[in-house]
Structures are given as C-alpha cells and as structure tokens.
Amino acid sequence: MDGPATGPKRADAEQRDERNADDVFEHPDPVVRHQGAGQRERGGGEQEAEDERAELHALILPPLRRPVALPSMNGDGTDDPGRLVAAGYDEAAERYAALEASEAPWPRAERLRDLLGRLPAGAHVLDAGCGNGVPALQLICERHRATGVEISKTQAALARRNAPQARVIHASLADVAFPDGTFAAITAFYVMDHMPRERHGELFRRFAEWLRPEGSLLFTVEPYDEPGDVREWQGVPMFFSQFDPAATLRLVEEAGLFVLSHDVHVQLEGGRPVEFLWVLAQKG
Ligand SMILES: C[S@@+](CC[C@H](N)C(=O)[O-])C[C@H]1O[C@@H](n2cnc3c(N)ncnc32)[C@H](O)[C@@H]1O
C-alpha cells in the first residue's frame, strides 16, 4: 500500500507542484477543508489562509502515480484510453472502493444529497462513470430514478448488484446518447480525469443537451493541467488528463451551462490528501 512519499514519487510530486504553482486555483471565498485526523474546517485571515494552503500543498501528492512505459495506450497502436481505463478498473475495483475511509468520507454523498433534496421525487438522474454504484446510485434510488453509465464491466456488474433499481449501462460516456432533456440532474464524480481532455468540452455540451431546462450538473475533476498521461495507480496503468480549473470552468460555460459554484476540496485517498475541483452548474 501507499507508504510515505520518498524518492521518485516525491520528486514527481515536487515537479508537478512546481509546474502547477501558477495554476493553483484560488476560490474567491476560500474555505479549504482538510479532512485529517478529527476533520477540521479552516478559514480566517488572508495570510493565515495562504500559510495553510502552502502547508497543505506540501502534503498533497499525486496518488502513487509513476509514469508507465507502454508501447501504446492499448498495446495495439490505438490511442483511445477507454480500454486501458476499463481494464484498470476491472482489476482495481476492490482496491478503489477501499480508498475511502469511513472516518473521512469523501464529499460526494453530502453534495449529492444536497442536490437531490432540491429535485422532485421521481426525477431522472444520470450518474456518469458510476463505478460500483456506492454511494451515488444507491442514494439517487432512494427517492429518484437512476441511470448509471460505466465503462468497466466489473464496476458495472457491481453497480447492478449494489443498486438493483438503477439502470446501469455498460459503455463509455464517449459512446452513449440520450434524447435531449432526459435528465433533471447529471453527476460525474472522479471520472472526467480518465477521458482525454480534448473531449471534455464535447462531453459538457452533450451533458447540457441531455439536461432538462434548469437541470443541474455536479462534477469533479482534478485541478491540475495534465495533457494526458498513463501512470501506475492502484497497481494498474491508468490514464489521467484534465485542464486547470479556469480552463475547465470556461468549457462548462461554453457548453451553455451556468456555473453556480466551484471550489477545490481536499479528500483522503487511502490516507493521502488529494485535491479535486468541484463544480455545480445549471442549464439556462
Ligand atoms: C474514480 S472512479 C469513480 C467512480 C464513482 N463515480 C465514484 O464516485 O466512486 C471512475 C469510474 O469511471 C469509470 N470510467 C472511466 N472512464 C469512463 C468512460 N469513458 N465512460 C464511462 N465510465 C468511465 C471507471 O471505470 C470508474 O469506475
């Protein structure tokens, strides 16, 4: 399992911090929540907030991501990372599920409950990249209608078992299509980073089409500028790609969605702090 960061991992993290030093996203009203021992909330004076952020950044490491040498993304000369990502989650599904500790829950359940609480009973919600269905599909099914899309066969099978009332589609988000205005809300937790960032704008546009008027999109993406890389993650090669927060927010707005809120939140993955940009947007 993940040990303290030393050697190449540490160097990798430092290089990445340096590369992104100017890109670090600052929320206009920052509340950096670090779910460490005992979970604390931080705020306060500007200098104090800056010191805390610097301290936090010293702690944040990309989670066990070392470059992996591959002849091509799929070993067959094709570059679409879909198959590699699916195979990775097929193998690492159990290890991924174990990364969230019950004493330091990730924020998605709380934020999803918030969103669902504003929807009428029975509203149709899409969870894009639904993983094993826990907790999102299960929470949606309590009072609403759920559809999940999941590229990994293993994750899709687990999702069907964990949330039997949900409709789970085993496919890539790049390939599915729904009629315009199908969903009252769309969620996409920790999935955008596994798709080439050149396709993020297109995916936001499709999300916007699939949403009803005034429908909501709630998603996360890592807040680093990463053109696209295959790295070792949870013992498997995994693809990561995303824009910095400002560029991501621009793409959301260009897709015709209005950004209602955004913030960077730190969560613990297997005890290691990792940052995600959280965005809540609405169709006009
Ligand atoms: C980090 S997990 C997140 C799972 C779940 N959303 C959660 O909150 O735990 C990312 C999931 O997205 C799936 N995924 C990655 N790329 C995808 C794609 N192009 N289409 C559909 N699912 C995808 C992966 O197989 C994996 O189950």
The ligand as an ORCA input file, in Angstrom:
! r2SCAN-3c Opt
* xyz 0 1
  C     -12.582      7.069     -9.838
  S     -13.891      6.034    -10.321
  C     -15.317      6.894     -9.696
  C     -16.492      6.010     -9.507
  C     -17.695      6.691     -8.878
  N     -18.159      7.794     -9.708
  C     -17.355      7.164     -7.501
  O     -17.749      8.289     -7.144
  O     -16.728      6.428     -6.742
  C     -14.028      6.369    -12.054
  C     -15.040      5.460    -12.703
  O     -15.322      5.979    -14.002
  C     -15.300      4.905    -14.927
  N     -14.957      5.474    -16.238
  C     -13.763      5.947    -16.657
  N     -13.827      6.384    -17.916
  C     -15.113      6.183    -18.323
  C     -15.815      6.420    -19.536
  N     -15.200      6.940    -20.606
  N     -17.118      6.090    -19.605
  C     -17.756      5.551    -18.546
  N     -17.142      5.285    -17.361
  C     -15.844      5.608    -17.249
  C     -14.248      3.965    -14.384
  O     -14.376      2.662    -14.904
  C     -14.507      4.058    -12.888
  O     -15.432      3.121    -12.427
*
